[in-house]
Structure formats: C-alpha cells, structure tokens
Amino acid sequence: MVGKYFKPTSLTWLASLVPLLAGLVVATLPLHGMDSIVTTINNLTGGMSAAVMINTGLLGIGVRGALDD
C-alpha cells in the first residue's frame, strides 16, 4: 500500500507534495508561530485555505497512486 502512493521520483507526486506541505504549515501556525512564512504562502496562493491546499495535495497523490505504471 505504501509503495502505491509513495513515489518520490514522480514529478506528479512531488508537485502534489508542495500544496500538502504548504497547507500543513498554514494550518499549524499557532504551533510554530512563523507568521512571515505563512504570509508568504498566503500571498503566493491567493489566500487559499489550509484545508483546500491539503486536500489538493492529497488528491494529486491519490491520482498518482491510481495511475498504472
């Protein structure tokens, strides 16, 4: 199961990891307090919510896992 979704050499997988990690950073702002990084992410994404970024990343990874090799 892990091998089906964990494909670090795939460009699709890496491109999906970016919004996933960005969403996690935005969602955990109260834990780490890095306001400048979160502001930069919000400016780059047009104020997209953390939930949308996380779901977009998970969607891309799921689509990559569904593709036949």
Residue, then its C-alpha position, 0 to 999 in steps of 0.5 A: m500500500v505504501g509503495k502505491y502512493f509513495k513515489p518520490t521520483s514522480l514529478t506528479w507526486l512531488a508537485s502534489l507534495v508542495p500544496l500538502l506541505a504548504g497547507l500543513v504549515v498554514a494550518t499549524l501556525p499557532l504551533h510554530g508561530m512563523d507568521s512571515i512564512v505563512t504570509t508568504i504562502n498566503n500571498l503566493t496562493g491567493g489566500m487559499s485555505a489550509a484545508v483546500m491546499i491539503n486536500t489538493g495535495l492529497l488528491g494529486i497523490g491519490v491520482r498518482g497512486a491510481l495511475d498504472d505504471 
